[in-house]
Each structure stands twice: as C-alpha cells, then as structure tokens.
Amino acid sequence: MTELYLKRWRQFQLERGRSEEECERHISRYGKEYFPITINGEINIIKSCGFRAAEILWVSCMQAGFLAIK
C-alpha cells in the first residue's frame, strides 16, 4: 500500500504544478524522523551568541518569533 500511496501522492503534486524534482525531494522524506529545535533550545542558542536578553514574541504551531538584544 505504501508504494501505491506514494505514486498517488506524486501524481497529485504533479497535477498541481510541482516539478518531478520537487516531487522526488518531497517523497524522499517519507519515513524520516524529524526533531525540530525547542523554544528553550532556540533561546539558549541566541544567548550563547552574545545576546543578553531573548524573549518570545509569538508562537504559532511549529513557528515562533523571538526578540533579542545584544
């Protein structure tokens, strides 16, 4: 079933204007694990770069905005 699903997904993407290369890159992600950085991890990185203050401005699903002062 996985092979059938991926073929249908590829066709769906092609019909909506994606190139063969874009489809292949997208499909090659199947089965890969992804561990995004946490908000605390991002703040620690900002502070380790020399910023004395770092705050969260907004959070929405998998995105966040930060304010940092050097």
Secondary structure, 3 states (H helix, E strand, C coil): CHHHHHHHHHHHHHHCCCCHHHHHHHHHCCCCCCCCCCHHHHHHHHHHCCCCEEEEEEEECCEEEEEEEC
